[in-house]
Amino acid sequence: MTAAAPEPAQGGVASISSCVYNLTNTIIGSGVLALPAAFATCGSALGSVLLLVFALFSAHGLHLLSLSAQIVDGNTASFRAVASAAAPRFATFVDLAVVIKCFGVACSYLIVVGDSLPIVAQRALPDVAFAARREPWILFAAFMVLPLALKRKLDNLRLVSAASLLCCAGIALLVVSEMFASDRDAETSYVVADFRTLKNLPIFVFGFTCHQNIFAVNNELRDPTRRRLDLVVMGAVSLALAFYLIIANA
């Protein structure tokens, strides 16, 4: 009697920490630049509550998407697979929406590069004329990220994501140290609920956008059980929330 061959292991080879790094790096984006102004408008207490509320909503959405991914298509889940199972007529529309969203986010990063790096370069290299122009820095950033965008697996970016998060931690430390070093005599508002607060809600909502990558996490995570996927989700959202609260309140 021939022994049955063991079933192949489910999922990929990515660890929980690798998935947390990558998902957190997806969450933290250029929107963090607008958070201090949003907090100044709505107050530090209300701003912190809004961040917490939308972080919980985002985590719950990620949890539901991870469940959907495991139900519809095993280790090759995607937004299209979920949409095809839930609403087949809208599957192409969902794919198009994800493409437009990702394209818009990529453009926003290049805009931030074009707005920020020329200012830094002009101070560091005052004698170099082209350093103060937007175009060279935008092209430089595009060519730098192109090889990373061509990676076939999200897990291949784990070291880059870890380095990015270390940079975020360094920025948070600089902001906190500057806060303690400066004399802040201005009065701080804690709760301001008016029309300006309503206008700033999209900043809080889109601060936790990463849902397109939960399918890659599901496909690549080693032993992708519900508990392990939820650990990834809570770890990533919690790290992003902590970073946002530090930057916005400092």
C-alpha positions as CSV (number, residue, x, y, z in Angstrom):
1,M,0.0,0.0,0.0
2,T,1.5,3.4,-1.1
3,A,1.4,6.2,1.5
4,A,-0.5,9.2,0.4
5,A,1.7,12.2,-0.5
6,P,1.5,15.0,2.0
7,E,-0.7,18.0,1.0
8,P,1.2,21.1,0.1
9,A,1.4,23.8,2.7
10,Q,-1.2,26.5,2.2
11,G,-0.2,30.1,1.7
12,G,3.2,31.6,0.8
13,V,6.5,32.0,2.7
14,A,6.1,35.5,4.1
15,S,6.3,36.0,7.8
16,I,3.9,38.0,9.9
17,S,6.5,40.7,10.5
18,S,7.2,41.0,6.8
19,C,3.5,41.5,6.0
20,V,3.2,44.0,8.8
21,Y,6.1,46.0,7.4
22,N,4.7,46.0,3.9
23,L,1.1,46.8,4.9
24,T,2.2,49.6,7.3
25,N,4.4,51.1,4.6
26,T,1.3,51.1,2.3
27,I,-0.8,52.9,4.9
28,I,1.7,55.6,5.8
29,G,1.8,58.0,2.9
30,S,1.9,61.6,1.9
31,G,-1.3,62.3,3.7
32,V,0.6,62.5,6.9
33,L,1.8,66.0,5.8
34,A,-1.8,67.3,6.1
35,L,-2.5,65.8,9.5
36,P,-1.0,68.7,11.6
37,A,-3.1,71.2,9.8
38,A,-6.2,69.0,10.2
39,F,-5.6,68.7,13.9
40,A,-5.1,72.5,14.1
41,T,-8.6,72.9,12.6
42,C,-10.5,70.3,14.6
43,G,-8.5,70.2,17.8
44,S,-6.1,67.6,19.2
45,A,-8.6,65.6,21.1
46,L,-11.2,65.4,18.4
47,G,-8.5,64.7,15.8
48,S,-7.1,61.8,17.9
49,V,-10.6,60.4,18.3
50,L,-11.3,60.6,14.5
51,L,-8.0,58.9,13.8
52,L,-8.9,56.1,16.2
53,V,-12.4,55.7,14.7
54,F,-11.2,55.5,11.1
55,A,-8.3,53.2,12.1
56,L,-10.9,50.8,13.6
57,F,-13.1,51.1,10.5
58,S,-10.1,50.4,8.3
59,A,-9.0,47.4,10.3
60,H,-12.5,46.0,10.1
61,G,-12.6,46.5,6.4
62,L,-9.3,44.7,6.0
63,H,-10.6,41.8,8.2
64,L,-13.7,41.4,6.0
65,L,-11.6,41.6,2.8
66,S,-9.2,38.9,4.1
67,L,-12.2,36.7,4.9
68,S,-13.5,37.2,1.4
69,A,-10.1,36.4,-0.1
70,Q,-9.9,33.1,1.7
71,I,-13.4,32.2,0.6
72,V,-13.3,33.0,-3.1
73,D,-9.9,32.1,-4.5
74,G,-7.6,30.4,-2.1
75,N,-4.0,31.6,-2.7
76,T,-4.6,33.7,-5.8
77,A,-7.1,36.1,-4.3
78,S,-7.7,39.6,-5.8
79,F,-10.2,42.4,-5.8
80,R,-11.4,41.1,-9.2
81,A,-12.0,37.6,-7.8
82,V,-14.0,39.0,-4.9
83,A,-16.0,41.3,-7.2
84,S,-16.6,38.4,-9.7
85,A,-18.1,36.3,-6.9
86,A,-20.1,39.1,-5.3
87,A,-21.2,41.2,-8.3
88,P,-19.9,39.8,-11.6
89,R,-21.1,42.6,-13.7
90,F,-19.0,45.1,-11.7
91,A,-15.7,43.1,-11.7
92,T,-14.2,45.2,-14.5
93,F,-15.3,48.4,-12.9
94,V,-13.7,47.4,-9.6
95,D,-10.4,46.6,-11.4
96,L,-10.5,50.0,-13.1
97,A,-11.2,51.8,-9.8
98,V,-8.2,50.1,-8.2
99,V,-6.0,51.1,-11.1
100,I,-7.2,54.7,-11.0
101,K,-6.7,54.8,-7.2
102,C,-3.2,53.4,-7.4
103,F,-2.2,55.8,-10.3
104,G,-3.5,58.8,-8.3
105,V,-1.5,57.8,-5.2
106,A,1.6,57.3,-7.3
107,C,1.1,60.8,-8.8
108,S,0.6,62.3,-5.4
109,Y,4.0,61.0,-4.2
110,L,5.8,62.4,-7.3
111,I,4.0,65.8,-6.6
112,V,5.3,65.7,-3.0
113,V,8.8,65.0,-4.3
114,G,8.6,67.8,-6.7
115,D,7.4,70.2,-4.0
116,S,9.8,69.2,-1.3
117,L,13.1,68.1,-2.6
118,P,13.9,71.2,-4.6
119,I,13.6,73.2,-1.4
120,V,16.0,70.9,0.4
121,A,18.4,70.8,-2.5
122,Q,18.4,74.6,-2.9
123,R,19.6,74.9,0.7
124,A,22.1,72.0,0.5
125,L,23.4,72.9,-3.0
126,P,22.9,76.7,-3.5
127,D,25.4,76.8,-6.4
128,V,23.7,74.1,-8.5
129,A,21.0,75.7,-10.6
130,F,19.1,72.6,-11.7
131,A,18.9,71.3,-8.1
132,A,16.1,73.8,-7.5
133,R,14.0,72.6,-10.4
134,R,11.1,70.1,-9.9
135,E,11.7,68.0,-13.1
136,P,15.1,66.4,-12.2
137,W,13.8,65.3,-8.8
138,I,10.6,63.9,-10.1
139,L,12.4,61.9,-12.8
140,F,15.0,60.7,-10.2
141,A,12.2,59.5,-7.9
142,A,10.4,57.8,-10.8
143,F,13.5,55.9,-11.8
144,M,14.3,55.0,-8.2
145,V,10.9,53.4,-7.6
146,L,10.6,51.7,-11.0
147,P,12.6,48.6,-10.1
148,L,10.5,48.2,-6.9
149,A,7.3,48.6,-8.7
150,L,8.3,45.7,-11.0
151,K,8.6,43.2,-8.2
152,R,6.3,40.2,-8.6
153,K,5.7,39.7,-4.9
154,L,4.9,42.1,-2.1
155,D,7.2,40.1,0.2
156,N,10.2,41.1,-1.9
157,L,9.8,44.6,-0.6
158,R,10.1,43.7,3.1
159,L,13.6,45.1,3.5
160,V,12.6,48.3,1.8
161,S,9.5,48.6,3.9
162,A,11.5,48.0,7.1
163,A,14.0,50.7,6.1
164,S,11.1,53.1,5.3
165,L,9.5,52.5,8.7
166,L,12.9,53.2,10.4
167,C,12.9,56.5,8.5
168,C,9.4,57.2,9.8
169,A,10.6,56.4,13.3
170,G,13.5,58.8,12.9
171,I,11.1,61.6,11.7
172,A,8.8,61.0,14.7
173,L,11.8,61.3,17.1
174,L,12.9,64.5,15.4
175,V,9.4,65.9,15.6
176,V,9.1,65.0,19.3
177,S,12.6,66.4,20.1
178,E,11.7,69.6,18.4
179,M,8.5,69.8,20.3
180,F,10.3,69.6,23.7
181,A,13.0,72.0,22.5
182,S,10.7,74.7,21.3
183,D,8.6,77.1,23.5
184,R,5.0,76.6,22.6
185,D,3.0,79.4,24.2
186,A,0.1,79.3,21.8
187,E,-3.2,78.0,23.2
188,T,-4.2,74.5,22.1
189,S,-7.7,73.7,21.0
190,Y,-9.0,70.3,22.0
191,V,-12.4,70.1,20.3
192,V,-13.6,72.2,17.4
193,A,-16.6,70.9,15.6
194,D,-17.6,73.0,12.6
195,F,-17.7,72.9,8.8
196,R,-13.9,73.0,8.5
197,T,-13.8,69.8,10.6
198,L,-16.2,68.2,8.2
199,K,-14.0,69.3,5.2
200,N,-11.0,67.6,6.8
201,L,-12.7,64.2,7.2
202,P,-11.2,62.8,4.0
203,I,-7.7,63.4,5.4
204,F,-8.6,61.0,8.3
205,V,-10.4,58.5,6.1
206,F,-7.7,58.2,3.4
207,G,-4.9,58.1,6.0
208,F,-5.5,54.3,6.4
209,T,-5.8,53.3,2.7
210,C,-4.0,50.0,2.1
211,H,-6.8,47.6,1.2
212,Q,-5.6,46.7,-2.2
213,N,-2.6,44.9,-0.7
214,I,-4.5,42.7,1.8
215,F,-5.0,40.2,-1.1
216,A,-1.2,40.0,-1.7
217,V,-0.8,39.5,2.1
218,N,-3.3,36.7,2.1
219,N,-1.6,35.0,-0.9
220,E,1.9,35.3,0.4
221,L,1.5,34.9,4.2
222,R,2.8,31.6,5.5
223,D,-0.1,29.6,7.0
224,P,-2.7,32.4,6.4
225,T,-5.2,31.6,9.1
226,R,-7.8,34.1,10.2
227,R,-5.8,34.7,13.4
228,R,-2.5,35.3,11.6
229,L,-4.2,37.6,9.1
230,D,-5.8,39.6,11.9
231,L,-2.5,39.9,13.6
232,V,-1.0,41.5,10.5
233,V,-4.0,43.8,10.1
234,M,-3.9,45.0,13.8
235,G,-0.1,45.3,13.8
236,A,-0.1,47.4,10.6
237,V,-3.0,49.7,11.6
238,S,-1.7,50.2,15.1
239,L,1.8,51.2,14.0
240,A,0.4,53.6,11.5
241,L,-2.0,55.1,14.1
242,A,0.8,55.5,16.6
243,F,2.9,57.3,14.0
244,Y,0.0,59.6,12.9
245,L,-0.8,60.5,16.5
246,I,2.8,61.5,17.3
247,I,3.3,63.6,14.1
248,A,-0.1,65.3,14.4
249,N,0.0,66.1,18.1
250,A,3.7,67.2,18.3
